[in-house]
């Protein structure tokens, strides 16, 4: 049975105590170790789940995160009036206070595990922090990035559903041997293609090419990265199409196996399909998603949820879809691009946007409700208490409260503009600051560098070399103008 909640009404939490930001879930499911530099970047992004924490709760990340990078730890001060008139303009300088940048040093001692306390300097109880190994018991967490089975996390799961529903692109196929690779590439002729690892996220590890060769001209059949993936589980081959728009649908498999559709959002991706951000509307569906496309996405998500429930998944999931240019030049729609059997950043973006737009008195009347997984624990999708008041205050100061569309955006600081692109300014609220600019009072680091995107022949999922400088990733909440729908759509 499926049902859709009214827009802006995500399920509410019940009591709990542990949030697990295991953004390396797909790599763990594949039995693959990630480089330290990539684990640091995933941990920094995962720290944003702390925005959904209640006072006194514990957040776990694979690696330590310098708290000076997290300006939102000071937001409770803003909500209590202690932040003065500085508002969001002060959030970019949190590291200079010594109040949030130093309280978790125990979690950064360089050992394999650690813990510490991050405090919002005057509002509510602190958030405790843990990192390293062993990973906490995800099944017991009140909020976990992923608590699904490896089978549900594999791209094989979505591909098999696409085949059953007649939604797979012509020529898309699973590959497990060099002979299958040669046959699959031959079947696509001279069309561009993409090879996807069965276990990866956010567009990491994708390999692009045309004919028998990768984008850099090397034969795909001779690529060590390709052969390694074939030997360790396989690859998904799909034709690469020109994208016209990317979208997602948030949903949940409840404890009784029923499926709840929670809401639609837009997705921002780079030229290679890599994840860059989430777009949330104040009202209605994404304006660049056509009505019949929205209906198709909801229908597919309902069927995907039923399949996930039958496979034992409980909790949040998301379905990614995209509009693309068809062979004849018109617009076509793929409602089943990916199934993310985990909490995705679409949920985080929706929770932040709802908090910004929701009146305080409305929030006060909705904090008791919630949904629970099979273990009796809730899927947390709500910013509550002093943190919610602080977020609303910071958002007002940054000019976000009146926006009709908000974006949760991620990126890497580039040599062209460095971290200046995430400084607090009108219409933009920093959530995660790059760790490379001493002027912002952050941890010492080297200068920012450009990020040209993934190497088409690189090892899938390997990420940057472990010897790279400090993590320079960032995240912001930004006001975005709605797109202008063209006559062709």
C-alpha positions, 0 to 999 in steps of 0.5 A: 500500500502506498500513500503520499504525504502533503508537501513539506510534511516529512515524518517526525522523530521519536527519542533516540541517541545515535546518528550514523553518518556512514557515507561509505556504506556502498564501499563497505557493502562491496568490501572495498577500502576507501582512501583516507582523503576520500574518507575525510571528505565523506566524513565532513559531508556526513557531519551535516547530519548533525543538523538533525541531532537533538541535544545530547545525541551522538554523531558518528563519522568514519573520520574526525572532522575539525569543528571549525569547519561547521559554522552551524554549531553556532546557530543556537546562539543566533536563535537565543539572541546571543548572536547579535546583529552579526547573524549569518555573516558571523557563521563563517568565522566560527573557528576564531571563537575557540568555543566550537573549534576546540571542544572536540579535539579528543576526536581528532587525536589521530588514533583509530577511534575517538570521541568528543563534545561539540557545543553550541556555545550557550544553547542547549546540551552539547552534541557528542561526536565519535569517529573511526572503527569499529562502526556502530551498530547501524541497526540500533541507530535512531538515524543512519545514513544506511541500514539496508542490505548489500543487495539493495545497495547494488545497481543490479537491483535497480537495473533488474527492476528497469528490465522488468518494467521495460524502462531500461535503455536499449543496450544497457546490461550487466557485465562480469567478464571481458567477453561480455564487455566486448559484446556490450560495447559492440552492441552500442556501436558508436554511441557514447556510454558510461560504465558504472560500478555496482557499488558507488554513490554521488557519481564516483567511479563512473567511466566514460567512452565511445565505441571500444575506447575510454574517453582518453582514447585507451581501449576499455578492454585493457583498462586496469580499472575496468578489469578490476571491477569486472573481477570484483563484482561487475559493471553496469553499462548504459548508453550516455544521453544528454541530460535536460534535468535531474530529479529525485523522489524521497520515500520510506518503507515503513515497519509494516512494509508499506511505502510512503512517498514523501516528496519530489526535489530537483538534483544538480549534477555536473557534466558527468552526472556527479552529484552537486546539490539538491533543489527543494521547492517551497510549494509543489513539484520541481517546475522543470519536471513535467506533470506526466513525468512526475506521475511516472516517477511516483509510480516507479518509486511505489514499485521500487519501494515494494521491491525493497520491502520484499528484499527486507529493506526498512527505512528511507530510500530515494529514486533518481530520475532524469529528462534527456534528449531523445534520438529525434531531438525531443524530450524523453524521461527516464523515471528509474535512473538510480535507487538509493536504498539509504538516507540521501541528501535529498532528505537533509535538504528537505528537512533544512528547507522545511525548518527555514520555511516553517513558522516556530509555532507550527514546529512546536506542535509537530515535534512529537510525531514520528515514523519508526523502522522495524527495530522501533527507531525513528527515521529523523528528518527534522531540525528541532529545538534550539538548533531549529531556532538558530537555523531560522535566525541564520537563514533570515540574516542570510536572506533565505526565509523568503525564497521560493526555492532552496538548494543544498549545494556541495563542491570543491574549492577551486584555484579560481575562486578558492573558498571565497565562493562559500563565504556568508553573503546575501542569499547564501548560508555556509554549512561546511567550510573548506579546510584550506583558508587560514583567513577563515580561522580554519585548520591550516592547509595548503592553497585550494586547487582546481578540481577537473572532475574524475579521470575517465580511466581512474580506479572506480571509487578510488578518489584522490590520492591519500597524499593530497592536502587537507579536504577542501570540500564545502556545502551551502544552503542557497536561495535559487531562482526557479528555472524558466520553462522553455517552450520545447518542454 
